[in-house]
């Protein structure tokens, strides 16, 4: 992570005054939503807090050596061409002690939170039957100096844990805190369960990713690494916690992690991700864009790009750009997008002359190219997101698609004069 921070283009705000980890740190981070914040003096702790290393597309693009409008294509290429890692490194640069979460400046973010939460921890585990590894970010609520409650949803880690539970065995894990955006992005990417996220991360880092052996697991080098097990026979109340939509998630019974050791680098940073902040939204939502893109491409091969918008929490709203070749391409692109990402609630498809990253430009397309009775698709009683406050408890909602593309039979009618003027006078 420290190598990434050496990029001079990023605005880094350092605060030296004493800051409480209860609420005060959150209030400062919220005041600087697009900056990297370093709190050098968290009250009662020796480890500085850092936040915001992945809170813009520009930072994420820099971490994977591309431009922000090419992130989706870089991700797809890297998923298709991962780089395996044979060599692992030792822990010579780490100080190893018994696990004690009281030594880490873990934040309590909001007044109604169930407790202090680790929000940037990448959990490394292996399938107890096949030994296929997995890396994924999970929120973890502090229960004691060596126990955490972990929120697990039905994906890879959920599958691994249930296998261990059926075998009446604890699941060994490691938790990596303080990774650069390339590794964080790989850990949140949607790849097949039999693929290794660290091989994707290694592709992002051009074969330079370093791993260490901990708990019989290959773990990316991080500022802080916790070692332990998810207990097969113990649960605890987890929550409330502020989720993507800036609303409180439910309290649930979730599995418990028992920690044994922690490994801390010299002069470390403790990385925290602000719940419902841009870093949270981008790391959770952006990795879904390749899946939407590939689904749309199967239907409309001339798709240009896909964007899960930050105003839609990078989860509920998408904008899709296509090069329209037939009159029905816009509608087909909408249907493909809405089915590819089940949580997607509203989607807008635009022509390639619209800048997806410019909300004003997208609104222009809606204003000048949409006829409500012909260009808006409404799909009631659809499977949506449990995070959507207006959805039913099971996530059932109404989906809306807006075809904001030009009438292919009247292209000249929609031609933008300012675009031609710019080209002529460039």
C-alpha positions in Angstrom: 0.0 0.0 0.0 2.8 2.4 0.8 4.2 2.1 -2.8 0.8 3.2 -4.1 0.8 6.2 -1.8 4.0 7.5 -3.4 1.9 8.6 -6.4 2.3 12.3 -6.3 -1.0 13.0 -8.2 -3.1 12.1 -5.1 -4.2 14.7 -2.6 -3.2 13.4 0.8 -4.5 15.2 3.9 -2.5 14.5 7.1 -4.0 15.4 10.5 -1.7 15.3 13.5 -4.1 16.3 16.3 -5.5 13.6 18.5 -8.6 12.1 17.1 -11.1 9.7 18.7 -11.9 6.4 16.9 -15.5 6.7 18.1 -17.4 8.9 15.6 -14.8 11.7 15.4 -12.6 9.9 12.8 -15.7 9.2 10.7 -16.7 12.9 10.8 -13.3 13.9 9.4 -13.3 11.3 6.7 -16.8 12.4 5.6 -15.6 16.0 5.2 -13.0 14.8 2.6 -15.0 12.2 0.5 -12.5 12.1 -2.4 -9.2 12.6 -0.6 -6.8 10.2 1.1 -6.9 11.0 4.8 -4.2 10.0 7.3 -5.0 10.4 11.0 -1.6 10.3 12.6 -2.7 10.4 16.2 -5.7 8.2 17.0 -6.5 8.6 20.7 -5.1 5.6 22.6 -3.3 4.0 19.7 0.2 4.0 18.2 -1.0 3.1 14.6 -2.1 5.8 12.2 -5.4 5.4 10.4 -5.7 5.8 6.6 -8.8 6.0 4.5 -9.7 6.9 0.9 -7.1 5.0 -1.1 -9.8 3.7 -3.5 -12.5 6.4 -3.3 -12.2 7.6 -6.9 -12.0 5.7 -10.2 -8.8 7.6 -11.0 -7.1 6.0 -8.0 -8.3 2.5 -8.9 -7.3 3.1 -12.5 -3.8 4.1 -11.4 -3.5 1.0 -9.2 -4.1 -1.3 -12.2 -2.2 0.8 -14.7 -5.0 2.0 -16.9 -7.3 5.0 -17.4 -10.7 5.3 -15.7 -12.7 4.9 -18.9 -10.8 1.6 -19.6 -11.1 0.0 -16.2 -13.8 -2.4 -17.4 -11.7 -3.6 -20.3 -8.6 -4.0 -18.1 -10.6 -6.0 -15.6 -12.0 -8.4 -18.3 -8.5 -8.9 -19.9 -7.0 -9.6 -16.4 -9.8 -12.0 -15.5 -9.1 -13.9 -18.7 -5.3 -13.9 -18.3 -4.5 -14.3 -14.6 -0.9 -14.8 -13.5 -0.1 -17.6 -11.1 2.1 -17.1 -8.1 4.6 -19.8 -7.1 6.9 -18.0 -4.6 5.9 -16.9 -1.1 7.9 -14.8 1.3 8.6 -15.0 5.0 7.4 -12.7 7.8 10.8 -11.1 8.5 9.3 -7.6 8.2 6.5 -8.3 10.6 6.2 -8.2 14.4 4.2 -11.3 15.5 2.2 -11.3 18.8 -0.9 -12.9 20.2 -4.0 -11.4 18.8 -5.2 -8.3 20.6 -7.7 -6.1 18.8 -7.4 -3.6 21.5 -4.1 -2.5 20.0 -5.7 -1.6 16.6 -7.5 1.7 16.0 -10.7 0.1 14.8 -13.5 2.7 14.2 -17.0 2.9 15.6 -18.5 4.9 12.7 -22.1 5.9 13.7 -24.2 6.2 16.8 -26.3 3.1 16.3 -23.6 0.8 15.1 -23.5 -2.6 16.9 -19.9 -1.9 17.8 -16.5 -1.1 16.3 -16.0 -2.6 12.8 -13.2 -3.7 10.7 -14.3 -2.6 7.2 -11.3 -3.2 4.9 -10.3 -6.7 5.9 -9.7 -9.1 3.1 -10.5 -12.6 4.4 -8.3 -15.4 2.9 -9.6 -19.0 3.1 -9.5 -22.3 1.3 -12.2 -24.8 0.4 -11.8 -27.5 3.0 -12.4 -30.2 0.4 -10.6 -28.9 -2.7 -8.1 -26.4 -1.2 -9.1 -23.8 -3.8 -8.4 -20.4 -2.2 -10.7 -17.4 -2.0 -10.2 -13.8 -1.0 -13.1 -11.5 -0.2 -13.9 -8.3 1.8 -16.2 -8.7 4.8 -17.4 -6.4 7.5 -16.4 -7.7 11.0 -17.7 -6.4 14.3 -15.5 -6.5 17.3 -16.8 -8.8 20.1 -13.7 -8.9 22.3 -10.0 -8.6 22.1 -9.8 -11.8 20.1 -13.2 -12.4 18.6 -15.2 -10.9 15.7 -18.6 -11.4 14.2 -18.4 -11.7 10.4 -21.2 -11.0 7.9 -21.1 -13.7 5.3 -23.5 -13.7 2.3 -24.1 -16.7 0.0 -20.9 -16.5 -2.1 -17.5 -18.4 -2.0 -16.6 -17.9 1.7 -20.2 -18.8 2.6 -19.8 -22.1 0.7 -16.4 -22.9 2.2 -17.7 -22.2 5.7 -20.8 -24.4 5.3 -18.6 -27.2 4.1 -16.4 -26.9 7.2 -19.6 -26.7 9.4 -20.9 -29.9 7.9 -17.6 -31.5 8.7 -17.8 -30.0 12.3 -14.5 -28.2 11.7 -13.5 -24.6 12.1 -12.4 -22.9 9.0 -8.8 -21.5 9.1 -8.6 -17.9 7.8 -6.3 -14.9 7.6 -7.4 -11.3 7.5 -5.3 -8.8 5.5 -5.7 -5.1 6.4 -3.8 -2.4 4.5 -3.7 -3.4 0.9 -3.4 -1.3 -2.2 -6.5 -0.8 -4.5 -5.4 -3.4 -7.0 -5.6 -6.2 -4.5 -8.8 -4.8 -2.9 -10.4 -4.7 -6.4 -9.3 -8.3 -7.2 -10.8 -9.4 -3.8 -14.2 -8.0 -4.7 -14.3 -9.2 -8.3 -16.8 -11.8 -9.6 -14.8 -14.7 -10.8 -15.6 -18.4 -10.9 -15.3 -20.2 -7.5 -12.5 -22.4 -8.8 -10.3 -19.3 -9.6 -7.9 -17.5 -7.3 -8.4 -13.8 -6.7 -4.7 -13.4 -5.9 -3.8 -14.5 -9.5 -6.1 -11.7 -10.7 -4.4 -9.3 -8.3 -1.1 -10.5 -9.6 -2.1 -9.7 -13.2 -3.2 -6.2 -12.0 0.2 -5.8 -10.4 2.0 -7.1 -13.5 3.4 -10.2 -11.7 4.8 -8.3 -8.8 2.3 -9.4 -6.0 4.0 -10.8 -2.9 2.4 -13.4 -0.7 3.3 -14.8 2.7 2.4 -18.2 4.2 0.1 -17.8 7.2 -2.2 -20.4 8.7 -1.4 -22.7 5.7 -2.8 -19.9 3.5 -1.1 -17.7 0.9 -1.9 -14.2 2.1 -1.0 -10.9 0.3 1.5 -8.8 2.1 -0.4 -6.2 4.1 0.2 -3.7 6.8 -1.6 -5.9 9.3 -2.5 -9.6 9.1 -4.7 -11.4 11.6 -4.7 -15.1 11.9 -7.5 -17.3 13.2 -10.6 -19.5 12.5 -14.3 -19.1 11.8 -15.9 -21.3 14.5 -18.4 -23.8 13.2 -20.4 -23.9 16.4 -20.7 -20.3 17.5 -22.8 -17.3 16.3 -23.3 -13.8 17.6 -25.6 -10.9 17.0 -24.0 -8.7 14.2 -25.2 -5.2 13.5 -26.6 -2.7 13.1 -24.3 -1.5 10.4 -24.5 1.3 7.7 -24.6 -0.3 4.3 -24.2 1.0 0.7 -27.4 2.9 0.7 -26.4 4.9 3.8 -29.2 3.2 5.7 -28.9 0.6 8.6 -28.7 -3.0 7.7 -30.5 -5.6 9.9 -29.2 -7.3 13.0 -28.5 -11.0 12.3 -26.9 -14.1 13.9 -23.6 -14.4 12.1 -20.5 -16.7 12.5 -17.8 -15.9 15.0 -14.0 -15.6 14.3 -11.6 -16.6 17.0 -8.2 -14.9 16.4 -4.9 -16.4 17.6 -2.1 -14.2 16.3 -1.5 -10.9 14.6 1.4 -9.9 12.3 2.1 -6.2 12.0 4.6 -4.5 9.7 7.0 -1.8 11.0 5.4 1.7 11.0 2.0 0.3 9.7 -1.2 2.1 8.7 -4.6 0.8 9.7 -6.9 1.1 6.7 -10.5 1.8 7.3 -13.3 2.0 4.6 -16.0 4.5 5.5 -19.4 2.7 5.3 -21.5 4.2 2.5 -18.6 6.3 1.4 -17.2 6.3 -2.2 -14.5 3.8 -1.3 -17.1 1.4 -0.1 -19.4 1.9 -3.1 -16.7 1.7 -5.7 -15.0 -1.5 -4.3 -18.3 -3.3 -4.0 -20.0 -2.1 -7.2 -17.3 -1.5 -9.8 -16.3 -5.2 -10.0 -19.9 -6.0 -11.2 -19.5 -3.9 -14.3 -17.6 -6.5 -16.3 -20.4 -9.0 -15.7 -23.0 -6.5 -17.0 -20.8 -5.6 -19.9 -20.3 -9.2 -21.0 -24.0 -9.9 -20.8 -24.9 -6.8 -22.8 -22.2 -7.7 -25.4 -23.8 -11.1 -26.0 -26.9 -9.2 -27.1 -25.6 -6.0 -28.4 -22.0 -6.6 -29.6 -21.3 -2.9 -30.1 -21.6 -2.0 -26.4 -18.9 0.6 -25.5 -18.9 0.8 -21.7 -20.9 0.2 -18.5 -21.0 2.3 -15.4 -22.6 1.6 -12.0 -23.2 5.2 -10.9 -22.1 6.5 -7.5 -25.5 8.3 -7.1 -27.0 4.9 -7.3 -24.6 3.6 -4.7 -22.6 1.8 -7.4 -25.2 -1.0 -7.0 -28.8 0.1 -8.0 -28.2 2.3 -11.0 -26.3 1.7 -14.3 -25.6 3.6 -17.5 -24.7 1.7 -20.6 -23.2 3.2 -23.8 -23.8 1.4 -27.1 -23.2 2.1 -30.8 -26.7 1.6 -32.0 -27.1 -0.4 -35.2 -30.8 -1.4 -35.1 -33.8 0.3 -33.5 -34.2 -2.4 -30.8 -30.6 -2.4 -29.6 -31.4 0.0 -26.7 -34.2 -2.1 -25.3 -32.1 -5.3 -25.7 -29.2 -3.7 -23.9 -31.5 -2.7 -21.0 -32.9 -6.2 -20.6 -29.5 -7.8 -20.6 -28.1 -5.4 -18.0 -31.1 -5.7 -15.7 -30.8 -9.5 -15.7 -27.0 -9.6 -15.4 -26.8 -7.8 -12.1 -29.9 -8.9 -10.1 -29.6 -6.0 -7.7 -29.8 -3.4 -10.5 -32.9 -1.4 -10.2 -32.7 1.4 -12.8 -30.7 1.4 -16.0 -30.2 4.0 -18.7 -28.8 3.2 -22.2 -27.2 6.0 -24.2 -25.4 6.4 -27.5 -21.6 6.4 -27.7 -21.6 10.3 -28.1 -22.7 10.6 -24.5 -20.0 10.7 -21.8 -21.0 8.1 -19.1 -18.9 9.8 -16.5 -20.7 13.1 -16.9 -24.1 13.1 -15.2 -25.1 16.3 -17.1 -24.4 14.6 -20.4 -26.5 11.6 -19.4 -29.4 13.8 -18.3 -29.1 15.6 -21.7 -29.7 12.3 -23.4 -32.7 11.5 -21.3 -34.1 15.0 -21.9 -33.7 15.0 -25.7 -33.9 11.4 -26.7 -36.6 9.8 -24.5 -40.3 9.6 -25.3 -41.9 8.2 -22.1 -44.6 6.0 -23.6 -42.1 4.3 -26.0 -38.7 4.4 -24.3 -39.3 3.4 -20.7 -39.6 -0.2 -19.7 -41.2 -1.1 -16.3 -40.8 -4.6 -14.9 -42.8 -5.1 -11.7 -42.2 -7.9 -9.1 -38.6 -8.4 -10.1 -35.8 -9.8 -7.9 -33.8 -6.8 -6.7 -31.5 -5.9 -3.8 -32.2 -6.5 -0.1 -30.3 -3.2 0.4 -33.0 -1.2 -1.4 -35.1 0.5 1.3 -38.3 0.4 -0.8 -37.9 -3.3 -1.8 -39.8 -6.0 0.0 -37.9 -8.0 2.7 -36.9 -10.6 0.1 -35.6 -7.9 -2.3 -38.6 -8.0 -4.7 -38.9 -4.6 -6.4 -39.9 -2.8 -9.6 -37.1 -2.3 -12.2 -37.0 0.5 -14.8 -35.1 0.8 -18.0 -34.7 4.0 -19.9 -33.8 3.9 -23.6 -32.1 7.3 -24.1 -30.7 6.4 -27.5 -31.3 8.3 -30.8 -34.0 7.1 -33.3 -31.8 5.3 -35.8 -34.0 6.5 -38.6 -33.6 10.1 -37.7 -29.9 10.4 -36.7 -29.5 13.9 -38.3 -32.3 15.2 -36.1 -30.3 14.4 -32.9 -26.9 15.4 -34.2 -25.1 17.6 -31.6 -23.9 20.8 -33.3 -21.4 21.6 -30.5 -19.6 18.3 -31.1 -19.0 19.2 -34.8 -17.9 22.7 -33.8 -15.3 21.3 -31.4 -13.8 19.0 -34.0 -13.6 21.8 -36.6 -11.9 24.2 -34.2 -9.7 21.8 -32.4 
